[in-house]
Amino acid sequence: MIAAQLSPPPQLEADPKLTEAEFSRYLQGVPYWQVPVRRPLWVVHKARRGMLPGDETIEAMGERILDVARRVATQHPGEAAAIVSHADPLNAAWILLDGRPQNERELHRKSMERAGMLQLDMDGETPKVWEYIPAPRVDRPASAAA
């Protein structure tokens, strides 16, 4: 565990606002190429998020993440913190910060890669500067070839 390697060890806490999009549970276990056939409500979800029971709008997802960022910034002023969540909620927060249109295209046009980071500089509860930092590129070891 990374936290055990740090001195002093960081304070860790779970927050239900950092969970994956609720609609993803409907899609679990289905290969992506089978989703339109086996999960027909996916088409409605993609056309307009938030119309189905258990589905969230892009605004609701993004606000969950930003609420946690505001709380952490208020409780720990001047300290660095890492907030870990899932791609869709983090992308939704990025859309809200940028003021981009809240639609499916924007959710994937500028999206976070695995292990990517959205760095936020807060002034109290207000995000002042944000920047996407892609995951570092790591060469594939020769043993992984094949």
Legacy VTK file of the C-alpha trace (Angstrom):
# vtk DataFile Version 3.0
C-alpha trace
ASCII
DATASET POLYDATA
POINTS 146 float
0.000 0.000 0.000
1.374 3.401 -0.988
0.127 5.153 2.171
2.281 2.898 4.357
5.395 4.077 2.516
4.785 7.759 3.301
5.865 9.521 6.442
3.731 10.613 8.080
1.096 8.302 6.615
-1.733 10.265 5.004
-5.201 10.395 6.459
-7.450 8.177 4.337
-11.210 8.443 4.237
-13.914 7.067 1.995
-16.679 9.261 0.633
-19.710 7.793 -1.173
-19.735 10.838 -3.468
-16.608 9.434 -5.151
-18.304 6.278 -6.428
-18.704 5.382 -10.080
-21.781 6.509 -11.985
-24.778 4.542 -10.723
-25.818 3.612 -14.264
-22.603 1.610 -14.656
-24.046 -1.141 -12.456
-26.680 -1.735 -15.161
-23.842 -2.332 -17.626
-21.627 -4.503 -15.422
-20.570 -7.850 -16.781
-21.595 -7.138 -20.364
-18.873 -6.846 -23.020
-18.973 -3.352 -24.540
-19.852 -4.626 -28.020
-22.942 -6.409 -26.594
-24.251 -3.471 -24.552
-26.664 -2.035 -27.187
-28.347 -5.428 -27.574
-28.285 -6.737 -23.992
-28.801 -3.385 -22.234
-31.197 -1.396 -24.477
-31.648 1.428 -21.943
-28.022 2.310 -22.676
-29.209 4.093 -25.834
-31.463 6.385 -23.773
-28.629 6.926 -21.283
-26.242 7.950 -24.075
-28.818 10.215 -25.715
-29.516 12.125 -22.506
-28.060 11.215 -19.159
-30.314 11.459 -16.138
-33.607 10.477 -17.789
-33.702 6.949 -16.366
-34.111 5.803 -12.765
-30.683 5.471 -11.162
-29.036 7.560 -13.864
-27.343 10.899 -13.187
-26.897 13.998 -15.251
-23.388 15.158 -16.040
-23.974 18.064 -13.677
-24.949 15.769 -10.776
-21.902 13.550 -11.301
-19.509 16.485 -11.567
-20.982 18.251 -8.551
-20.437 15.135 -6.412
-16.701 15.365 -7.110
-16.523 19.137 -6.719
-18.446 18.934 -3.408
-15.742 16.646 -2.031
-12.993 18.951 -3.347
-14.649 21.955 -1.668
-15.044 20.102 1.621
-11.443 18.874 1.644
-10.114 22.336 0.736
-12.133 23.907 3.549
-11.134 21.308 6.151
-7.450 21.261 5.142
-6.549 24.764 3.898
-3.115 25.048 2.318
-2.578 21.274 2.317
-2.206 18.994 -0.673
-4.831 16.280 -1.039
-5.573 13.506 -3.515
-9.173 12.664 -4.314
-9.607 9.382 -6.175
-12.714 8.560 -8.198
-13.783 7.071 -11.533
-13.524 8.372 -15.096
-17.115 9.499 -15.746
-17.527 11.507 -12.525
-14.054 13.058 -12.924
-14.735 13.905 -16.574
-18.059 15.427 -15.536
-16.307 17.614 -12.942
-13.832 18.743 -15.629
-16.728 19.670 -17.935
-18.303 21.789 -15.177
-15.001 23.498 -14.390
-14.405 24.331 -18.070
-18.016 25.442 -18.585
-18.302 23.108 -21.572
-21.647 21.780 -22.841
-22.972 18.954 -20.697
-23.366 16.264 -23.322
-22.001 12.850 -24.207
-19.630 14.214 -26.839
-17.906 16.466 -24.318
-17.658 13.628 -21.824
-15.375 11.805 -24.261
-13.837 14.630 -26.333
-11.449 15.646 -23.578
-11.423 12.688 -21.235
-9.190 11.371 -18.539
-7.039 8.363 -19.257
-6.431 5.634 -16.707
-4.249 7.077 -13.960
-4.676 10.595 -15.344
-5.106 13.455 -12.882
-7.132 16.626 -12.769
-5.115 19.049 -10.651
-7.168 21.718 -8.898
-5.857 24.787 -7.106
-8.500 25.999 -4.709
-9.037 29.365 -3.060
-11.192 28.308 -0.129
-14.135 26.519 -1.726
-13.537 28.032 -5.163
-11.532 26.232 -7.850
-9.178 28.864 -9.306
-6.937 26.895 -11.663
-7.237 23.367 -13.021
-5.112 21.324 -15.352
-5.291 17.811 -16.722
-2.113 15.804 -16.196
-1.978 12.632 -18.266
-0.590 9.419 -16.839
3.144 9.007 -17.391
4.083 6.840 -20.339
5.831 3.677 -19.264
7.773 1.511 -21.671
6.520 -2.011 -21.887
9.085 -4.431 -20.461
10.525 -6.949 -22.889
9.023 -9.725 -20.776
5.532 -8.405 -21.610
6.030 -8.867 -25.357
3.928 -11.502 -27.052
LINES 1 147
146 0 1 2 3 4 5 6 7 8 9 10 11 12 13 14 15 16 17 18 19 20 21 22 23 24 25 26 27 28 29 30 31 32 33 34 35 36 37 38 39 40 41 42 43 44 45 46 47 48 49 50 51 52 53 54 55 56 57 58 59 60 61 62 63 64 65 66 67 68 69 70 71 72 73 74 75 76 77 78 79 80 81 82 83 84 85 86 87 88 89 90 91 92 93 94 95 96 97 98 99 100 101 102 103 104 105 106 107 108 109 110 111 112 113 114 115 116 117 118 119 120 121 122 123 124 125 126 127 128 129 130 131 132 133 134 135 136 137 138 139 140 141 142 143 144 145
